[in-house]
Amino acid sequence: MEILKQYRPPKLHEDKQTELISVIVAAYNIEDYIERGIRSICEQTYRNLEIIAVDDGSVDATGRILDELAESDERIRVIHEENGGLAHARNTGIGMARGNYIGFVDGDDWIDSDMYEKLFSALQDKRADLAVCRYRQISRTRTLDGSVDRAVLFEGQEALQVYVEEREEFSIQNAAWNKLYRRELLIGNMFPEGRWYEDIVFATEALARAGRCIYLDIAMYNYIIDREDSIMNCRINSRTFTDQIPAYYEKTELLQTLGREDLALTHDYFFYKRLLLFYWELSKVEDGETYMLRLQEILLKDRKRAEEAFLSPIADARDRKKLKLFYRSPHAYCKKLRWDEQVVIPCKVKVKRILGMNK
C-alpha cells in the first residue's frame, strides 16, 4: 500500500479521451431525482461516454423523463423493462455496455462533473484495474464529507483486505457506484438477481480480481441517505434473513475459495458482531421478538465459528466479552448494553466535557 499525498490525476483533454466509458443507471420510480442524476453524467468533463439508463418498470414519470433526456443527448440509451429489481437492471446495462470501462450511478444520486475524468485518468496513470473515490452522504439536514487530500495505491489483494477489515478511513465498501471498473473485472461477475444487498458478493469478487487498485480520497459521488423508500433505509426486516445474511455467508465462502481463511475469519468477526448489534437494536422495539429469536438461532448454530472469529487479531477484546455474555444469557447481554447506553456512555461524555473545560 502506497500513500500518495496531494496526488492529482493528469488532466485529460478531449483528444486524449479515446476510451469509451459505459455508465449504467438503474432507475425505478424516482421521477423527482432522475433528471438531476442523468444531467450530472451528461455534464462530465470526460466526454467519451455512453449512458445506459435502465427504466426498471417505473409506474411514475421516470421513464418519460429518461426518454426526453435521451432526445437531448445522443449518448443516452434508454431501456424500458418490466420490474426485475436493481440487480437485474444493472445486469441488463452490463450486457448492453460497449465500453472497456464501466461505472454505475444510482438514479437518485448525482456525481461531480470531473468524477469519471479523475477516476479514469488515475486508473490509466497507475495502470490499475479499479479506481475508487470517496463519497458524500447527503441528508435533508447536513452533508458528511470525509475527504482527505491524498490517494492510495493498493497492490494485489491489499484493497480486498482493507475492504474486508471495514477500515473507515477508506470508502472501499460494498457500493458499486463510487468505482470505475476495467471490463474484465465484470466478466462472469454479475449481480445476483431477485435479492437485495446484491453488492456484497459483487464487490468482493471485483476487488479480488483487481491486481491493482487506485483510491482517490476525495468525495466525487453524492449519495442520498434519507429517501424514505430507499432500500438502505429499510432497517432489520425479512430481507435481512432472506438476502443479507445469505450474502454474508457467500462472501465467507468466496474468501475461503481464494485461499484467504484469514480474511474469511475477519469478515465473520464483523458479520457476527453485526448480528449482535441487530439483536440489541431489536430489543428496543415492541415487535422485535420474532426477529430476535431468528438471530439467536443463527448465533447459536454458528457458535463455534463466531467464537473463532472473535479470536482473530483484528477483533476487539470488548466485543469478545459481549459475545461471551450473549452466549451466557441474551437477556444479560441486552441489560449490559442498556446500562452502557443509558449510564456509562453519558458519564464518560460528561467527564470528557468537564476535563475539556478545565484545560
C-alpha positions as CSV (number, residue, x, y, z in Angstrom):
1,M,0.0,0.0,0.0
2,E,1.5,3.3,-1.1
3,I,0.1,6.7,0.2
4,L,0.3,9.4,-2.4
5,K,-0.1,12.7,-0.7
6,Q,-1.8,15.5,-2.7
7,Y,-2.0,13.3,-5.7
8,R,-3.6,14.9,-8.8
9,P,-4.6,12.6,-11.7
10,P,-3.3,14.1,-15.0
11,K,-5.7,16.3,-16.9
12,L,-7.3,14.5,-19.9
13,H,-8.2,16.8,-22.7
14,E,-10.8,15.6,-25.2
15,D,-8.3,14.4,-27.7
16,K,-6.9,12.1,-25.0
17,Q,-10.4,10.7,-24.2
18,T,-10.2,7.8,-26.6
19,E,-11.6,5.0,-24.4
20,L,-15.3,4.7,-24.1
21,I,-16.7,4.6,-20.6
22,S,-20.1,2.9,-20.1
23,V,-22.2,4.4,-17.3
24,I,-25.1,2.3,-16.2
25,V,-28.0,3.9,-14.4
26,A,-30.8,1.9,-12.9
27,A,-34.0,3.8,-12.3
28,Y,-37.2,2.9,-10.6
29,N,-39.9,5.4,-9.6
30,I,-37.6,8.3,-8.9
31,E,-39.2,11.0,-11.0
32,D,-38.1,13.7,-8.5
33,Y,-34.4,12.8,-8.8
34,I,-33.7,11.2,-12.2
35,E,-33.1,14.3,-14.2
36,R,-30.5,15.7,-11.8
37,G,-28.7,12.3,-11.8
38,I,-28.6,11.9,-15.6
39,R,-27.6,15.5,-16.2
40,S,-24.7,15.2,-13.8
41,I,-23.4,12.4,-16.0
42,C,-24.0,14.3,-19.2
43,E,-22.0,17.2,-17.8
44,Q,-18.9,15.1,-17.2
45,T,-15.6,16.6,-18.3
46,Y,-14.8,13.2,-19.7
47,R,-17.0,13.3,-22.8
48,N,-16.5,9.9,-24.4
49,L,-19.3,8.2,-22.5
50,E,-22.3,6.1,-23.2
51,I,-25.1,6.4,-20.7
52,I,-27.2,3.3,-20.4
53,A,-30.4,4.2,-18.4
54,V,-32.5,1.1,-17.5
55,D,-36.0,2.0,-16.5
56,D,-36.9,-0.9,-14.2
57,G,-40.7,-0.9,-14.8
58,S,-41.3,2.5,-13.3
59,V,-45.0,3.4,-12.9
60,D,-44.4,7.2,-12.4
61,A,-42.9,9.7,-14.8
62,T,-39.3,8.3,-14.6
63,G,-39.4,6.5,-18.0
64,R,-40.9,9.5,-19.8
65,I,-38.2,11.8,-18.3
66,L,-35.5,9.4,-19.4
67,D,-36.8,9.4,-23.0
68,E,-36.9,13.2,-23.0
69,L,-33.3,13.4,-21.8
70,A,-32.2,10.9,-24.5
71,E,-33.6,13.2,-27.1
72,S,-31.3,16.0,-26.0
73,D,-28.1,13.8,-25.8
74,E,-27.3,11.1,-28.2
75,R,-25.0,9.4,-25.7
76,I,-28.1,8.3,-23.7
77,R,-29.7,4.9,-24.4
78,V,-32.9,4.1,-22.5
79,I,-34.0,0.6,-21.9
80,H,-37.6,0.0,-20.6
81,E,-38.1,-3.2,-18.8
82,E,-40.7,-4.9,-16.6
83,N,-39.7,-4.5,-12.9
84,G,-37.0,-7.0,-12.1
85,G,-35.1,-5.3,-9.4
86,L,-31.8,-3.3,-9.1
87,A,-29.5,-6.3,-9.8
88,H,-31.4,-7.3,-13.0
89,A,-31.4,-3.7,-14.2
90,R,-27.6,-3.4,-13.7
91,N,-27.0,-6.7,-15.4
92,T,-29.1,-5.6,-18.3
93,G,-26.9,-2.5,-18.5
94,I,-23.7,-4.6,-18.4
95,G,-25.0,-6.7,-21.2
96,M,-25.6,-3.6,-23.4
97,A,-22.3,-1.9,-22.5
98,R,-19.8,-1.3,-25.3
99,G,-17.1,0.4,-23.2
100,N,-13.9,-1.2,-21.9
101,Y,-14.5,0.7,-18.6
102,I,-17.8,0.5,-16.7
103,G,-19.3,2.6,-13.9
104,F,-22.6,2.7,-12.1
105,V,-24.7,5.6,-10.8
106,D,-27.9,5.2,-8.9
107,G,-30.6,7.3,-10.5
108,D,-31.5,9.2,-7.3
109,D,-27.9,10.3,-6.7
110,W,-25.6,12.6,-8.7
111,I,-21.9,12.9,-9.4
112,D,-19.4,15.8,-9.6
113,S,-18.6,16.9,-13.1
114,D,-15.0,15.6,-13.1
115,M,-15.6,12.3,-11.4
116,Y,-15.1,10.0,-14.3
117,E,-12.2,12.0,-15.8
118,K,-10.3,11.8,-12.5
119,L,-11.1,8.1,-11.9
120,F,-10.1,7.1,-15.5
121,S,-7.0,9.3,-15.5
122,A,-5.8,7.8,-12.2
123,L,-6.6,4.3,-13.4
124,Q,-4.6,4.8,-16.5
125,D,-1.8,6.7,-14.8
126,K,-1.2,4.0,-12.2
127,R,-2.0,1.1,-14.6
128,A,-4.8,-0.1,-12.2
129,D,-7.8,-2.3,-12.8
130,L,-10.1,-0.5,-10.5
131,A,-10.4,3.1,-9.4
132,V,-12.4,4.2,-6.3
133,C,-13.4,7.5,-4.8
134,R,-14.9,8.7,-1.6
135,Y,-18.5,9.8,-1.5
136,R,-20.6,12.4,0.3
137,Q,-23.5,11.4,2.4
138,I,-26.4,13.8,1.7
139,S,-29.4,14.2,4.0
140,R,-32.0,16.8,4.4
141,T,-30.2,18.5,7.3
142,R,-26.5,18.0,6.5
143,T,-23.7,16.7,4.2
144,L,-20.9,14.5,5.5
145,D,-17.7,14.6,3.6
146,G,-14.6,12.9,5.0
147,S,-12.3,13.8,2.1
148,V,-8.5,13.8,2.6
149,D,-6.1,15.3,0.1
150,R,-4.4,12.1,-0.9
151,A,-4.6,8.9,-3.0
152,V,-3.7,5.3,-2.0
153,L,-2.3,2.7,-4.4
154,F,-3.2,-0.9,-3.4
155,E,-1.3,-3.8,-4.9
156,G,-2.6,-7.4,-5.1
157,Q,-5.2,-8.1,-2.5
158,E,-4.4,-5.1,-0.3
159,A,-7.7,-3.4,-1.3
160,L,-9.6,-6.5,-0.7
161,Q,-8.1,-6.7,2.8
162,V,-8.9,-3.1,3.6
163,Y,-12.5,-3.7,2.4
164,V,-13.0,-6.9,4.5
165,E,-11.5,-5.1,7.5
166,E,-14.1,-2.4,7.1
167,R,-11.5,0.3,7.7
168,E,-13.3,3.6,8.0
169,E,-10.5,5.7,6.6
170,F,-11.2,4.2,3.2
171,S,-14.5,4.3,1.4
172,I,-13.9,0.9,-0.2
173,Q,-17.3,-0.6,0.6
174,N,-20.0,-2.7,-1.0
175,A,-21.3,0.1,-3.1
176,A,-20.9,-0.4,-6.9
177,W,-21.3,3.3,-7.7
178,N,-18.2,5.0,-6.4
179,K,-15.9,2.9,-8.7
180,L,-14.7,2.6,-12.2
181,Y,-14.0,-1.0,-13.4
182,R,-12.0,-2.4,-16.2
183,R,-14.5,-4.5,-18.1
184,E,-12.5,-7.7,-17.3
185,L,-13.4,-7.5,-13.7
186,L,-17.1,-7.9,-14.6
187,I,-16.8,-10.9,-16.9
188,G,-18.7,-13.7,-15.1
189,N,-19.2,-11.4,-12.1
190,M,-22.9,-10.3,-12.3
191,F,-25.2,-9.0,-9.6
192,P,-27.3,-11.8,-8.0
193,E,-30.8,-11.1,-9.2
194,G,-34.0,-11.2,-7.1
195,R,-32.2,-10.2,-4.0
196,W,-31.3,-7.1,-2.0
197,Y,-27.8,-6.5,-0.8
198,E,-26.6,-7.5,-4.3
199,D,-23.4,-5.5,-4.0
200,I,-21.8,-7.6,-1.2
201,V,-20.6,-10.6,-3.2
202,F,-20.1,-8.5,-6.4
203,A,-17.8,-6.1,-4.7
204,T,-15.8,-8.9,-3.1
205,E,-15.3,-10.6,-6.4
206,A,-14.3,-7.4,-8.2
207,L,-11.7,-6.5,-5.5
208,A,-10.3,-10.0,-5.5
209,R,-9.8,-9.8,-9.3
210,A,-8.2,-6.4,-9.3
211,G,-4.4,-6.7,-9.5
212,R,-4.0,-3.0,-8.6
213,C,-6.5,-0.5,-7.2
214,I,-6.2,3.3,-7.0
215,Y,-8.2,5.0,-4.3
216,L,-8.8,8.8,-4.6
217,D,-9.6,10.0,-1.1
218,I,-11.8,12.8,-2.3
219,A,-15.6,12.8,-2.5
220,M,-17.0,13.0,-6.0
221,Y,-20.2,10.9,-5.7
222,N,-23.2,12.4,-3.9
223,Y,-25.2,9.7,-2.1
224,I,-28.7,10.4,-0.7
225,I,-29.1,8.7,2.6
226,D,-32.6,9.7,3.7
227,R,-35.0,8.8,1.0
228,E,-37.8,7.1,2.9
229,D,-38.4,4.3,0.3
230,S,-34.7,3.6,-0.2
231,I,-33.5,0.0,0.3
232,M,-30.7,1.3,2.5
233,N,-33.2,2.9,4.8
234,C,-35.1,-0.3,5.4
235,R,-33.7,-1.5,8.7
236,I,-33.9,-5.0,10.0
237,N,-36.6,-6.9,8.2
238,S,-37.4,-10.2,6.5
239,R,-34.8,-9.3,3.7
240,T,-32.1,-9.3,6.4
241,F,-32.7,-13.1,6.7
242,T,-33.5,-14.0,3.1
243,D,-30.9,-11.8,1.4
244,Q,-28.4,-10.0,3.6
245,I,-27.3,-12.9,5.9
246,P,-27.0,-15.4,3.0
247,A,-24.9,-12.8,1.1
248,Y,-22.5,-12.6,4.0
249,Y,-22.2,-16.4,4.1
250,E,-21.4,-16.3,0.3
251,K,-18.8,-13.7,1.0
252,T,-17.1,-16.0,3.6
253,E,-17.2,-18.9,1.1
254,L,-15.7,-16.7,-1.7
255,L,-12.8,-15.6,0.6
256,Q,-12.1,-19.2,1.6
257,T,-12.1,-20.2,-2.1
258,L,-9.5,-17.6,-2.7
259,G,-7.3,-19.2,0.0
260,R,-7.8,-16.3,2.4
261,E,-9.1,-18.0,5.5
262,D,-7.6,-15.1,7.5
263,L,-9.9,-12.6,5.7
264,A,-12.8,-15.0,6.0
265,L,-12.4,-15.0,9.7
266,T,-12.0,-11.2,9.8
267,H,-15.2,-10.9,7.7
268,D,-17.0,-13.3,10.0
269,Y,-16.0,-11.2,13.0
270,F,-17.7,-8.2,11.6
271,F,-20.6,-10.4,10.4
272,Y,-21.4,-11.9,13.8
273,K,-20.7,-8.5,15.5
274,R,-23.3,-7.0,13.2
275,L,-25.8,-9.8,14.2
276,L,-25.2,-9.0,17.9
277,L,-25.9,-5.3,17.2
278,F,-29.1,-6.2,15.2
279,Y,-30.2,-8.2,18.3
280,W,-29.6,-5.2,20.6
281,E,-31.5,-2.8,18.3
282,L,-34.4,-5.2,18.0
283,S,-34.6,-5.5,21.8
284,K,-35.6,-1.8,21.9
285,V,-38.7,-2.1,19.7
286,E,-42.0,-3.6,20.7
287,D,-42.4,-6.0,17.7
288,G,-38.8,-7.2,17.6
289,E,-39.1,-10.6,19.3
290,T,-39.7,-12.7,16.3
291,Y,-36.5,-11.5,14.5
292,M,-34.6,-11.7,17.8
293,L,-35.4,-15.4,18.1
294,R,-34.2,-15.9,14.5
295,L,-30.9,-14.1,15.2
296,Q,-30.5,-16.1,18.4
297,E,-31.0,-19.3,16.4
298,I,-28.3,-18.3,13.9
299,L,-25.8,-17.2,16.5
300,L,-26.3,-20.5,18.5
301,K,-26.0,-22.6,15.3
302,D,-22.7,-20.7,14.4
303,R,-21.3,-20.5,17.9
304,K,-18.1,-22.4,17.1
305,R,-17.3,-20.2,14.1
306,A,-18.3,-17.0,15.8
307,E,-16.1,-17.7,18.8
308,E,-13.2,-18.5,16.5
309,A,-13.8,-15.3,14.5
310,F,-13.8,-13.2,17.7
311,L,-10.3,-14.5,18.5
312,S,-8.9,-13.1,15.2
313,P,-6.2,-10.4,15.7
314,I,-8.5,-7.6,14.5
315,A,-11.2,-8.4,17.0
316,D,-11.8,-6.0,19.9
317,A,-11.5,-7.6,23.3
318,R,-14.6,-5.7,24.4
319,D,-16.5,-7.4,21.6
320,R,-15.3,-10.8,22.8
321,K,-16.8,-10.1,26.3
322,K,-20.1,-9.1,24.7
323,L,-20.2,-12.4,22.7
324,K,-19.4,-14.5,25.8
325,L,-22.1,-12.6,27.7
326,F,-24.6,-13.2,24.9
327,Y,-24.0,-16.9,24.9
328,R,-24.3,-17.0,28.7
329,S,-27.6,-15.0,28.6
330,P,-29.1,-12.9,25.7
331,H,-31.1,-11.1,28.4
332,A,-28.0,-10.2,30.4
333,Y,-26.3,-9.1,27.1
334,C,-29.1,-6.6,26.4
335,K,-29.2,-5.4,30.0
336,K,-25.4,-4.7,29.9
337,L,-25.7,-2.7,26.6
338,R,-28.7,-0.8,28.0
339,W,-26.6,0.1,31.1
340,D,-23.8,1.3,28.9
341,E,-26.1,3.3,26.7
342,Q,-28.0,5.0,29.5
343,V,-25.4,5.4,32.2
344,V,-21.8,4.6,31.2
345,I,-21.5,6.5,27.9
346,P,-23.3,9.7,29.2
347,C,-21.0,9.7,32.2
348,K,-17.9,9.4,30.0
349,V,-19.2,12.2,27.8
350,K,-19.8,14.4,30.8
351,V,-16.4,13.8,32.3
352,K,-14.7,14.5,29.0
353,R,-16.7,17.7,28.7
354,I,-15.6,18.8,32.2
355,L,-12.0,17.9,31.6
356,G,-12.1,19.9,28.3
357,M,-13.5,23.0,30.2
358,N,-10.7,22.8,32.8
359,K,-7.8,22.8,30.2
